[in-house]
């Protein structure tokens, strides 16, 4: 009781696809990944401005 099995996970994935559509999901995941990275950096006390700045291309 309380565990997620394969049928439940499949239903969740289908619901997400129906709500957001296939084209929007990569953007959502990218934003989520950036948020998690910033959260981890903040926990470690690192300065986000140095890690997220783009380096000039020569």
PDBQT receptor file of N, H, CA, C and O in Angstrom, charges set to zero:
ATOM      1  N   UNK A   1       0.836  -1.181   0.000  1.00  0.00    +0.000 N 
ATOM      2  CA  UNK A   1       0.000   0.000   0.000  1.00  0.00    +0.000 C 
ATOM      3  C   UNK A   1       0.879   1.242   0.000  1.00  0.00    +0.000 C 
ATOM      4  O   UNK A   1       1.820   1.330   0.788  1.00  0.00    +0.000 OA
ATOM      5  N   UNK A   2       0.588   2.200  -0.869  1.00  0.00    +0.000 N 
ATOM      6  H   UNK A   2      -0.177   2.129  -1.509  1.00  0.00    +0.000 HD
ATOM      7  CA  UNK A   2       1.349   3.438  -0.911  1.00  0.00    +0.000 C 
ATOM      8  C   UNK A   2       2.479   3.441  -1.917  1.00  0.00    +0.000 C 
ATOM      9  O   UNK A   2       3.076   4.489  -2.164  1.00  0.00    +0.000 OA
ATOM     10  N   UNK A   3       2.788   2.302  -2.503  1.00  0.00    +0.000 N 
ATOM     11  H   UNK A   3       2.303   1.450  -2.303  1.00  0.00    +0.000 HD
ATOM     12  CA  UNK A   3       3.860   2.246  -3.481  1.00  0.00    +0.000 C 
ATOM     13  C   UNK A   3       3.340   2.533  -4.881  1.00  0.00    +0.000 C 
ATOM     14  O   UNK A   3       2.179   2.271  -5.195  1.00  0.00    +0.000 OA
ATOM     15  N   UNK A   4       4.219   3.073  -5.712  1.00  0.00    +0.000 N 
ATOM     16  H   UNK A   4       5.162   3.286  -5.457  1.00  0.00    +0.000 HD
ATOM     17  CA  UNK A   4       3.847   3.334  -7.097  1.00  0.00    +0.000 C 
ATOM     18  C   UNK A   4       4.330   2.180  -7.964  1.00  0.00    +0.000 C 
ATOM     19  O   UNK A   4       5.520   1.867  -7.998  1.00  0.00    +0.000 OA
ATOM     20  N   UNK A   5       3.403   1.562  -8.654  1.00  0.00    +0.000 N 
ATOM     21  H   UNK A   5       2.437   1.816  -8.626  1.00  0.00    +0.000 HD
ATOM     22  CA  UNK A   5       3.746   0.492  -9.570  1.00  0.00    +0.000 C 
ATOM     23  C   UNK A   5       3.791   1.009 -10.993  1.00  0.00    +0.000 C 
ATOM     24  O   UNK A   5       3.608   2.202 -11.237  1.00  0.00    +0.000 OA
ATOM     25  N   UNK A   6       4.031   0.119 -11.917  1.00  0.00    +0.000 N 
ATOM     26  H   UNK A   6       4.180  -0.850 -11.719  1.00  0.00    +0.000 HD
ATOM     27  CA  UNK A   6       4.113   0.489 -13.330  1.00  0.00    +0.000 C 
ATOM     28  C   UNK A   6       2.814   1.097 -13.855  1.00  0.00    +0.000 C 
ATOM     29  O   UNK A   6       2.878   2.098 -14.568  1.00  0.00    +0.000 OA
ATOM     30  N   UNK A   7       1.634   0.546 -13.540  1.00  0.00    +0.000 N 
ATOM     31  H   UNK A   7       1.581  -0.267 -12.960  1.00  0.00    +0.000 HD
ATOM     32  CA  UNK A   7       0.403   1.150 -14.064  1.00  0.00    +0.000 C 
ATOM     33  C   UNK A   7       0.187   2.590 -13.577  1.00  0.00    +0.000 C 
ATOM     34  O   UNK A   7      -0.271   3.444 -14.336  1.00  0.00    +0.000 OA
ATOM     35  N   UNK A   8       0.516   2.847 -12.321  1.00  0.00    +0.000 N 
ATOM     36  H   UNK A   8       0.888   2.153 -11.705  1.00  0.00    +0.000 HD
ATOM     37  CA  UNK A   8       0.350   4.202 -11.794  1.00  0.00    +0.000 C 
ATOM     38  C   UNK A   8       1.296   5.185 -12.461  1.00  0.00    +0.000 C 
ATOM     39  O   UNK A   8       0.908   6.310 -12.775  1.00  0.00    +0.000 OA
ATOM     40  N   UNK A   9       2.531   4.764 -12.676  1.00  0.00    +0.000 N 
ATOM     41  H   UNK A   9       2.846   3.850 -12.420  1.00  0.00    +0.000 HD
ATOM     42  CA  UNK A   9       3.521   5.638 -13.319  1.00  0.00    +0.000 C 
ATOM     43  C   UNK A   9       3.103   5.935 -14.757  1.00  0.00    +0.000 C 
ATOM     44  O   UNK A   9       3.230   7.068 -15.221  1.00  0.00    +0.000 OA
ATOM     45  N   UNK A  10       2.607   4.927 -15.458  1.00  0.00    +0.000 N 
ATOM     46  H   UNK A  10       2.504   4.006 -15.081  1.00  0.00    +0.000 HD
ATOM     47  CA  UNK A  10       2.147   5.130 -16.836  1.00  0.00    +0.000 C 
ATOM     48  C   UNK A  10       0.986   6.113 -16.878  1.00  0.00    +0.000 C 
ATOM     49  O   UNK A  10       0.939   6.973 -17.758  1.00  0.00    +0.000 OA
ATOM     50  N   UNK A  11       0.050   5.999 -15.940  1.00  0.00    +0.000 N 
ATOM     51  H   UNK A  11       0.088   5.300 -15.226  1.00  0.00    +0.000 HD
ATOM     52  CA  UNK A  11      -1.070   6.935 -15.871  1.00  0.00    +0.000 C 
ATOM     53  C   UNK A  11      -0.599   8.358 -15.599  1.00  0.00    +0.000 C 
ATOM     54  O   UNK A  11      -1.128   9.307 -16.179  1.00  0.00    +0.000 OA
ATOM     55  N   UNK A  12       0.379   8.513 -14.732  1.00  0.00    +0.000 N 
ATOM     56  H   UNK A  12       0.808   7.742 -14.261  1.00  0.00    +0.000 HD
ATOM     57  CA  UNK A  12       0.917   9.841 -14.433  1.00  0.00    +0.000 C 
ATOM     58  C   UNK A  12       1.566  10.436 -15.671  1.00  0.00    +0.000 C 
ATOM     59  O   UNK A  12       1.362  11.613 -15.968  1.00  0.00    +0.000 OA
ATOM     60  N   UNK A  13       2.339   9.648 -16.393  1.00  0.00    +0.000 N 
ATOM     61  H   UNK A  13       2.505   8.692 -16.151  1.00  0.00    +0.000 HD
ATOM     62  CA  UNK A  13       3.009  10.125 -17.609  1.00  0.00    +0.000 C 
ATOM     63  C   UNK A  13       1.976  10.532 -18.669  1.00  0.00    +0.000 C 
ATOM     64  O   UNK A  13       2.132  11.559 -19.328  1.00  0.00    +0.000 OA
ATOM     65  N   UNK A  14       0.935   9.731 -18.827  1.00  0.00    +0.000 N 
ATOM     66  H   UNK A  14       0.809   8.896 -18.291  1.00  0.00    +0.000 HD
ATOM     67  CA  UNK A  14      -0.112  10.063 -19.798  1.00  0.00    +0.000 C 
ATOM     68  C   UNK A  14      -0.816  11.358 -19.404  1.00  0.00    +0.000 C 
ATOM     69  O   UNK A  14      -1.101  12.194 -20.261  1.00  0.00    +0.000 OA
ATOM     70  N   UNK A  15      -1.093  11.526 -18.125  1.00  0.00    +0.000 N 
ATOM     71  H   UNK A  15      -0.861  10.846 -17.429  1.00  0.00    +0.000 HD
ATOM     72  CA  UNK A  15      -1.753  12.751 -17.654  1.00  0.00    +0.000 C 
ATOM     73  C   UNK A  15      -0.876  13.973 -17.910  1.00  0.00    +0.000 C 
ATOM     74  O   UNK A  15      -1.380  15.021 -18.314  1.00  0.00    +0.000 OA
ATOM     75  N   UNK A  16       0.421  13.852 -17.681  1.00  0.00    +0.000 N 
ATOM     76  H   UNK A  16       0.831  13.001 -17.353  1.00  0.00    +0.000 HD
ATOM     77  CA  UNK A  16       1.339  14.975 -17.927  1.00  0.00    +0.000 C 
ATOM     78  C   UNK A  16       1.380  15.304 -19.412  1.00  0.00    +0.000 C 
ATOM     79  O   UNK A  16       1.364  16.476 -19.788  1.00  0.00    +0.000 OA
ATOM     80  N   UNK A  17       1.433  14.285 -20.255  1.00  0.00    +0.000 N 
ATOM     81  H   UNK A  17       1.447  13.333 -19.950  1.00  0.00    +0.000 HD
ATOM     82  CA  UNK A  17       1.431  14.517 -21.705  1.00  0.00    +0.000 C 
ATOM     83  C   UNK A  17       0.154  15.213 -22.150  1.00  0.00    +0.000 C 
ATOM     84  O   UNK A  17       0.196  16.111 -22.991  1.00  0.00    +0.000 OA
ATOM     85  N   UNK A  18      -0.968  14.812 -21.599  1.00  0.00    +0.000 N 
ATOM     86  H   UNK A  18      -1.003  14.083 -20.915  1.00  0.00    +0.000 HD
ATOM     87  CA  UNK A  18      -2.229  15.435 -21.975  1.00  0.00    +0.000 C 
ATOM     88  C   UNK A  18      -2.320  16.879 -21.491  1.00  0.00    +0.000 C 
ATOM     89  O   UNK A  18      -2.862  17.735 -22.191  1.00  0.00    +0.000 OA
ATOM     90  N   UNK A  19      -1.799  17.151 -20.309  1.00  0.00    +0.000 N 
ATOM     91  H   UNK A  19      -1.359  16.455 -19.741  1.00  0.00    +0.000 HD
ATOM     92  CA  UNK A  19      -1.874  18.498 -19.752  1.00  0.00    +0.000 C 
ATOM     93  C   UNK A  19      -0.945  19.476 -20.463  1.00  0.00    +0.000 C 
ATOM     94  O   UNK A  19      -1.348  20.592 -20.789  1.00  0.00    +0.000 OA
ATOM     95  N   UNK A  20       0.293  19.062 -20.704  1.00  0.00    +0.000 N 
ATOM     96  H   UNK A  20       0.621  18.155 -20.439  1.00  0.00    +0.000 HD
ATOM     97  CA  UNK A  20       1.300  19.992 -21.210  1.00  0.00    +0.000 C 
ATOM     98  C   UNK A  20       1.625  19.810 -22.688  1.00  0.00    +0.000 C 
ATOM     99  O   UNK A  20       2.084  20.756 -23.329  1.00  0.00    +0.000 OA
ATOM    100  N   UNK A  21       1.408  18.656 -23.229  1.00  0.00    +0.000 N 
ATOM    101  H   UNK A  21       1.036  17.888 -22.708  1.00  0.00    +0.000 HD
ATOM    102  CA  UNK A  21       1.758  18.407 -24.620  1.00  0.00    +0.000 C 
ATOM    103  C   UNK A  21       3.220  18.015 -24.748  1.00  0.00    +0.000 C 
ATOM    104  O   UNK A  21       4.031  18.326 -23.876  1.00  0.00    +0.000 OA
ATOM    105  N   UNK A  22       3.548  17.346 -25.813  1.00  0.00    +0.000 N 
ATOM    106  H   UNK A  22       2.889  17.093 -26.522  1.00  0.00    +0.000 HD
ATOM    107  CA  UNK A  22       4.900  16.832 -26.016  1.00  0.00    +0.000 C 
ATOM    108  C   UNK A  22       5.950  17.892 -26.237  1.00  0.00    +0.000 C 
ATOM    109  O   UNK A  22       7.118  17.678 -25.911  1.00  0.00    +0.000 OA
ATOM    110  N   UNK A  23       5.559  19.052 -26.792  1.00  0.00    +0.000 N 
ATOM    111  H   UNK A  23       4.610  19.226 -27.056  1.00  0.00    +0.000 HD
ATOM    112  CA  UNK A  23       6.539  20.093 -27.103  1.00  0.00    +0.000 C 
ATOM    113  C   UNK A  23       6.927  20.904 -25.874  1.00  0.00    +0.000 C 
ATOM    114  O   UNK A  23       8.020  21.468 -25.830  1.00  0.00    +0.000 OA
ATOM    115  N   UNK A  24       6.055  20.970 -24.882  1.00  0.00    +0.000 N 
ATOM    116  H   UNK A  24       5.167  20.512 -24.918  1.00  0.00    +0.000 HD
ATOM    117  CA  UNK A  24       6.306  21.808 -23.709  1.00  0.00    +0.000 C 
ATOM    118  C   UNK A  24       7.122  21.073 -22.633  1.00  0.00    +0.000 C 
ATOM    119  O   UNK A  24       7.762  21.718 -21.803  1.00  0.00    +0.000 OA
ATOM    120  N   UNK A  25       7.106  19.759 -22.638  1.00  0.00    +0.000 N 
ATOM    121  H   UNK A  25       6.586  19.235 -23.313  1.00  0.00    +0.000 HD
ATOM    122  CA  UNK A  25       7.759  18.983 -21.587  1.00  0.00    +0.000 C 
ATOM    123  C   UNK A  25       9.275  19.205 -21.531  1.00  0.00    +0.000 C 
ATOM    124  O   UNK A  25       9.807  19.349 -20.430  1.00  0.00    +0.000 OA
ATOM    125  N   UNK A  26      10.004  19.240 -22.666  1.00  0.00    +0.000 N 
ATOM    126  H   UNK A  26       9.572  19.123 -23.560  1.00  0.00    +0.000 HD
ATOM    127  CA  UNK A  26      11.447  19.501 -22.558  1.00  0.00    +0.000 C 
ATOM    128  C   UNK A  26      11.763  20.846 -21.900  1.00  0.00    +0.000 C 
ATOM    129  O   UNK A  26      12.733  20.957 -21.150  1.00  0.00    +0.000 OA
ATOM    130  N   UNK A  27      10.948  21.869 -22.179  1.00  0.00    +0.000 N 
ATOM    131  H   UNK A  27      10.160  21.779 -22.789  1.00  0.00    +0.000 HD
ATOM    132  CA  UNK A  27      11.156  23.168 -21.538  1.00  0.00    +0.000 C 
ATOM    133  C   UNK A  27      10.940  23.070 -20.039  1.00  0.00    +0.000 C 
ATOM    134  O   UNK A  27      11.705  23.637 -19.258  1.00  0.00    +0.000 OA
ATOM    135  N   UNK A  28       9.901  22.354 -19.635  1.00  0.00    +0.000 N 
ATOM    136  H   UNK A  28       9.280  21.894 -20.269  1.00  0.00    +0.000 HD
ATOM    137  CA  UNK A  28       9.625  22.190 -18.212  1.00  0.00    +0.000 C 
ATOM    138  C   UNK A  28      10.761  21.447 -17.508  1.00  0.00    +0.000 C 
ATOM    139  O   UNK A  28      11.167  21.833 -16.412  1.00  0.00    +0.000 OA
ATOM    140  N   UNK A  29      11.267  20.400 -18.122  1.00  0.00    +0.000 N 
ATOM    141  H   UNK A  29      10.937  20.087 -19.012  1.00  0.00    +0.000 HD
ATOM    142  CA  UNK A  29      12.347  19.623 -17.516  1.00  0.00    +0.000 C 
ATOM    143  C   UNK A  29      13.642  20.435 -17.437  1.00  0.00    +0.000 C 
ATOM    144  O   UNK A  29      14.387  20.334 -16.463  1.00  0.00    +0.000 OA
ATOM    145  N   UNK A  30      13.901  21.240 -18.472  1.00  0.00    +0.000 N 
ATOM    146  H   UNK A  30      13.295  21.322 -19.264  1.00  0.00    +0.000 HD
ATOM    147  CA  UNK A  30      15.089  22.088 -18.484  1.00  0.00    +0.000 C 
ATOM    148  C   UNK A  30      15.009  23.104 -17.331  1.00  0.00    +0.000 C 
ATOM    149  O   UNK A  30      15.988  23.318 -16.617  1.00  0.00    +0.000 OA
ATOM    150  N   UNK A  31      13.851  23.715 -17.163  1.00  0.00    +0.000 N 
ATOM    151  H   UNK A  31      13.056  23.541 -17.744  1.00  0.00    +0.000 HD
ATOM    152  CA  UNK A  31      13.660  24.667 -16.082  1.00  0.00    +0.000 C 
ATOM    153  C   UNK A  31      13.785  24.007 -14.719  1.00  0.00    +0.000 C 
ATOM    154  O   UNK A  31      14.361  24.582 -13.794  1.00  0.00    +0.000 OA
ATOM    155  N   UNK A  32      13.247  22.801 -14.596  1.00  0.00    +0.000 N 
ATOM    156  H   UNK A  32      12.779  22.334 -15.347  1.00  0.00    +0.000 HD
ATOM    157  CA  UNK A  32      13.350  22.061 -13.345  1.00  0.00    +0.000 C 
ATOM    158  C   UNK A  32      14.804  21.723 -13.036  1.00  0.00    +0.000 C 
ATOM    159  O   UNK A  32      15.240  21.831 -11.890  1.00  0.00    +0.000 OA
ATOM    160  N   UNK A  33      15.549  21.316 -14.052  1.00  0.00    +0.000 N 
ATOM    161  H   UNK A  33      15.195  21.228 -14.983  1.00  0.00    +0.000 HD
ATOM    162  CA  UNK A  33      16.967  20.999 -13.861  1.00  0.00    +0.000 C 
ATOM    163  C   UNK A  33      17.766  22.214 -13.423  1.00  0.00    +0.000 C 
ATOM    164  O   UNK A  33      18.623  22.113 -12.545  1.00  0.00    +0.000 OA
ATOM    165  N   UNK A  34      17.491  23.364 -14.029  1.00  0.00    +0.000 N 
ATOM    166  H   UNK A  34      16.795  23.447 -14.742  1.00  0.00    +0.000 HD
ATOM    167  CA  UNK A  34      18.187  24.594 -13.624  1.00  0.00    +0.000 C 
ATOM    168  C   UNK A  34      17.845  24.959 -12.194  1.00  0.00    +0.000 C 
ATOM    169  O   UNK A  34      18.715  25.389 -11.436  1.00  0.00    +0.000 OA
ATOM    170  N   UNK A  35      16.598  24.793 -11.822  1.00  0.00    +0.000 N 
ATOM    171  H   UNK A  35      15.892  24.444 -12.438  1.00  0.00    +0.000 HD
ATOM    172  CA  UNK A  35      16.175  25.102 -10.461  1.00  0.00    +0.000 C 
ATOM    173  C   UNK A  35      16.866  24.211  -9.439  1.00  0.00    +0.000 C 
ATOM    174  O   UNK A  35      17.306  24.686  -8.392  1.00  0.00    +0.000 OA
ATOM    175  N   UNK A  36      16.962  22.920  -9.741  1.00  0.00    +0.000 N 
ATOM    176  H   UNK A  36      16.604  22.534 -10.591  1.00  0.00    +0.000 HD
ATOM    177  CA  UNK A  36      17.625  21.986  -8.835  1.00  0.00    +0.000 C 
ATOM    178  C   UNK A  36      19.104  22.329  -8.714  1.00  0.00    +0.000 C 
ATOM    179  O   UNK A  36      19.667  22.283  -7.620  1.00  0.00    +0.000 OA
ATOM    180  N   UNK A  37      19.739  22.675  -9.840  1.00  0.00    +0.000 N 
ATOM    181  H   UNK A  37      19.282  22.713 -10.729  1.00  0.00    +0.000 HD
ATOM    182  CA  UNK A  37      21.163  23.034  -9.823  1.00  0.00    +0.000 C 
ATOM    183  C   UNK A  37      21.394  24.280  -8.978  1.00  0.00    +0.000 C 
ATOM    184  O   UNK A  37      22.330  24.328  -8.181  1.00  0.00    +0.000 OA
ATOM    185  N   UNK A  38      20.543  25.287  -9.152  1.00  0.00    +0.000 N 
ATOM    186  H   UNK A  38      19.783  25.248  -9.801  1.00  0.00    +0.000 HD
ATOM    187  CA  UNK A  38      20.687  26.505  -8.365  1.00  0.00    +0.000 C 
ATOM    188  C   UNK A  38      20.467  26.229  -6.889  1.00  0.00    +0.000 C 
ATOM    189  O   UNK A  38      21.153  26.804  -6.044  1.00  0.00    +0.000 OA
ATOM    190  N   UNK A  39      19.525  25.361  -6.567  1.00  0.00    +0.000 N 
ATOM    191  H   UNK A  39      18.968  24.894  -7.253  1.00  0.00    +0.000 HD
ATOM    192  CA  UNK A  39      19.263  25.011  -5.176  1.00  0.00    +0.000 C 
ATOM    193  C   UNK A  39      20.479  24.326  -4.557  1.00  0.00    +0.000 C 
ATOM    194  O   UNK A  39      20.866  24.646  -3.433  1.00  0.00    +0.000 OA
ATOM    195  N   UNK A  40      21.084  23.385  -5.287  1.00  0.00    +0.000 N 
ATOM    196  H   UNK A  40      20.769  23.125  -6.200  1.00  0.00    +0.000 HD
ATOM    197  CA  UNK A  40      22.265  22.694  -4.776  1.00  0.00    +0.000 C 
ATOM    198  C   UNK A  40      23.432  23.655  -4.602  1.00  0.00    +0.000 C 
ATOM    199  O   UNK A  40      24.165  23.573  -3.616  1.00  0.00    +0.000 OA
ATOM    200  N   UNK A  41      23.610  24.574  -5.566  1.00  0.00    +0.000 N 
ATOM    201  H   UNK A  41      23.015  24.640  -6.367  1.00  0.00    +0.000 HD
ATOM    202  CA  UNK A  41      24.678  25.562  -5.464  1.00  0.00    +0.000 C 
ATOM    203  C   UNK A  41      24.472  26.454  -4.238  1.00  0.00    +0.000 C 
ATOM    204  O   UNK A  41      25.431  26.786  -3.541  1.00  0.00    +0.000 OA
ATOM    205  N   UNK A  42      23.230  26.838  -3.978  1.00  0.00    +0.000 N 
ATOM    206  H   UNK A  42      22.451  26.569  -4.544  1.00  0.00    +0.000 HD
ATOM    207  CA  UNK A  42      22.931  27.687  -2.828  1.00  0.00    +0.000 C 
ATOM    208  C   UNK A  42      23.186  26.939  -1.526  1.00  0.00    +0.000 C 
ATOM    209  O   UNK A  42      23.630  27.537  -0.545  1.00  0.00    +0.000 OA
ATOM    210  N   UNK A  43      22.915  25.654  -1.507  1.00  0.00    +0.000 N 
ATOM    211  H   UNK A  43      22.555  25.168  -2.303  1.00  0.00    +0.000 HD
ATOM    212  CA  UNK A  43      23.177  24.858  -0.308  1.00  0.00    +0.000 C 
ATOM    213  C   UNK A  43      24.664  24.762  -0.037  1.00  0.00    +0.000 C 
ATOM    214  O   UNK A  43      25.087  24.764   1.119  1.00  0.00    +0.000 OA
ATOM    215  N   UNK A  44      25.459  24.678  -1.085  1.00  0.00    +0.000 N 
ATOM    216  H   UNK A  44      25.116  24.676  -2.024  1.00  0.00    +0.000 HD
ATOM    217  CA  UNK A  44      26.903  24.566  -0.922  1.00  0.00    +0.000 C 
ATOM    218  C   UNK A  44      27.567  25.910  -0.693  1.00  0.00    +0.000 C 
ATOM    219  O   UNK A  44      28.766  25.965  -0.419  1.00  0.00    +0.000 OA
ATOM    220  N   UNK A  45      26.817  26.988  -0.797  1.00  0.00    +0.000 N 
ATOM    221  H   UNK A  45      25.843  26.944  -1.020  1.00  0.00    +0.000 HD
ATOM    222  CA  UNK A  45      27.361  28.313  -0.571  1.00  0.00    +0.000 C 
ATOM    223  C   UNK A  45      28.144  28.862  -1.742  1.00  0.00    +0.000 C 
ATOM    224  O   UNK A  45      28.918  29.807  -1.584  1.00  0.00    +0.000 OA
ATOM    225  N   UNK A  46      27.953  28.287  -2.907  1.00  0.00    +0.000 N 
ATOM    226  H   UNK A  46      27.325  27.520  -3.035  1.00  0.00    +0.000 HD
ATOM    227  CA  UNK A  46      28.660  28.767  -4.084  1.00  0.00    +0.000 C 
ATOM    228  C   UNK A  46      27.964  29.994  -4.643  1.00  0.00    +0.000 C 
ATOM    229  O   UNK A  46      26.777  30.209  -4.398  1.00  0.00    +0.000 OA
ATOM    230  N   UNK A  47      28.695  30.787  -5.385  1.00  0.00    +0.000 N 
ATOM    231  H   UNK A  47      29.659  30.611  -5.585  1.00  0.00    +0.000 HD
ATOM    232  CA  UNK A  47      28.149  31.980  -6.003  1.00  0.00    +0.000 C 
ATOM    233  C   UNK A  47      27.541  31.602  -7.344  1.00  0.00    +0.000 C 
ATOM    234  O   UNK A  47      28.253  31.150  -8.241  1.00  0.00    +0.000 OA
ATOM    235  N   UNK A  48      26.226  31.782  -7.490  1.00  0.00    +0.000 N 
ATOM    236  H   UNK A  48      25.648  32.149  -6.761  1.00  0.00    +0.000 HD
ATOM    237  CA  UNK A  48      25.536  31.402  -8.733  1.00  0.00    +0.000 C 
ATOM    238  C   UNK A  48      25.951  32.262  -9.912  1.00  0.00    +0.000 C 
ATOM    239  O   UNK A  48      25.902  31.794 -11.049  1.00  0.00    +0.000 OA
ATOM    240  N   UNK A  49      26.361  33.510  -9.682  1.00  0.00    +0.000 N 
ATOM    241  H   UNK A  49      26.401  33.891  -8.758  1.00  0.00    +0.000 HD
ATOM    242  CA  UNK A  49      26.662  34.391 -10.803  1.00  0.00    +0.000 C 
ATOM    243  C   UNK A  49      27.880  33.921 -11.581  1.00  0.00    +0.000 C 
ATOM    244  O   UNK A  49      27.949  34.138 -12.791  1.00  0.00    +0.000 OA
ATOM    245  N   UNK A  50      28.839  33.285 -10.926  1.00  0.00    +0.000 N 
ATOM    246  H   UNK A  50      28.782  33.109  -9.944  1.00  0.00    +0.000 HD
ATOM    247  CA  UNK A  50      30.018  32.811 -11.646  1.00  0.00    +0.000 C 
ATOM    248  C   UNK A  50      29.741  31.517 -12.379  1.00  0.00    +0.000 C 
ATOM    249  O   UNK A  50      30.355  31.253 -13.413  1.00  0.00    +0.000 OA
ATOM    250  N   UNK A  51      28.819  30.692 -11.863  1.00  0.00    +0.000 N 
ATOM    251  H   UNK A  51      28.321  30.906 -11.023  1.00  0.00    +0.000 HD
ATOM    252  CA  UNK A  51      28.577  29.389 -12.496  1.00  0.00    +0.000 C 
ATOM    253  C   UNK A  51      27.573  29.492 -13.640  1.00  0.00    +0.000 C 
ATOM    254  O   UNK A  51      27.554  28.620 -14.508  1.00  0.00    +0.000 OA
ATOM    255  N   UNK A  52      26.731  30.540 -13.670  1.00  0.00    +0.000 N 
ATOM    256  H   UNK A  52      26.747  31.249 -12.965  1.00  0.00    +0.000 HD
ATOM    257  CA  UNK A  52      25.713  30.612 -14.702  1.00  0.00    +0.000 C 
ATOM    258  C   UNK A  52      26.047  31.617 -15.801  1.00  0.00    +0.000 C 
ATOM    259  O   UNK A  52      25.358  31.665 -16.820  1.00  0.00    +0.000 OA
ATOM    260  N   UNK A  53      27.092  32.418 -15.609  1.00  0.00    +0.000 N 
ATOM    261  H   UNK A  53      27.651  32.380 -14.781  1.00  0.00    +0.000 HD
ATOM    262  CA  UNK A  53      27.457  33.382 -16.643  1.00  0.00    +0.000 C 
ATOM    263  C   UNK A  53      28.026  32.649 -17.855  1.00  0.00    +0.000 C 
ATOM    264  O   UNK A  53      28.765  31.672 -17.725  1.00  0.00    +0.000 OA
ATOM    265  N   UNK A  54      27.668  33.140 -19.017  1.00  0.00    +0.000 N 
ATOM    266  H   UNK A  54      27.068  33.933 -19.123  1.00  0.00    +0.000 HD
ATOM    267  CA  UNK A  54      28.217  32.548 -20.232  1.00  0.00    +0.000 C 
ATOM    268  C   UNK A  54      29.601  33.126 -20.466  1.00  0.00    +0.000 C 
ATOM    269  O   UNK A  54      29.834  34.325 -20.313  1.00  0.00    +0.000 OA
ATOM    270  N   UNK A  55      30.498  32.253 -20.835  1.00  0.00    +0.000 N 
ATOM    271  H   UNK A  55      30.309  31.279 -20.959  1.00  0.00    +0.000 HD
ATOM    272  CA  UNK A  55      31.852  32.698 -21.133  1.00  0.00    +0.000 C 
ATOM    273  C   UNK A  55      31.875  33.260 -22.552  1.00  0.00    +0.000 C 
ATOM    274  O   UNK A  55      31.237  32.703 -23.445  1.00  0.00    +0.000 OA
ATOM    275  N   UNK A  56      32.597  34.347 -22.769  1.00  0.00    +0.000 N 
ATOM    276  H   UNK A  56      33.116  34.799 -22.044  1.00  0.00    +0.000 HD
ATOM    277  CA  UNK A  56      32.646  34.906 -24.122  1.00  0.00    +0.000 C 
ATOM    278  C   UNK A  56      33.294  33.951 -25.102  1.00  0.00    +0.000 C 
ATOM    279  O   UNK A  56      34.332  33.351 -24.820  1.00  0.00    +0.000 OA
ATOM    280  N   UNK A  57      32.661  33.821 -26.261  1.00  0.00    +0.000 N 
ATOM    281  H   UNK A  57      31.818  34.308 -26.490  1.00  0.00    +0.000 HD
ATOM    282  CA  UNK A  57      33.212  32.952 -27.306  1.00  0.00    +0.000 C 
ATOM    283  C   UNK A  57      34.114  33.764 -28.195  1.00  0.00    +0.000 C 
ATOM    284  O   UNK A  57      33.762  34.865 -28.619  1.00  0.00    +0.000 OA
ATOM    285  N   UNK A  58      35.266  33.226 -28.474  1.00  0.00    +0.000 N 
ATOM    286  H   UNK A  58      35.552  32.332 -28.129  1.00  0.00    +0.000 HD
ATOM    287  CA  UNK A  58      36.242  33.940 -29.301  1.00  0.00    +0.000 C 
ATOM    288  C   UNK A  58      36.208  33.425 -30.698  1.00  0.00    +0.000 C 
ATOM    289  O   UNK A  58      36.959  33.901 -31.550  1.00  0.00    +0.000 OA
TER     290      UNK A  58
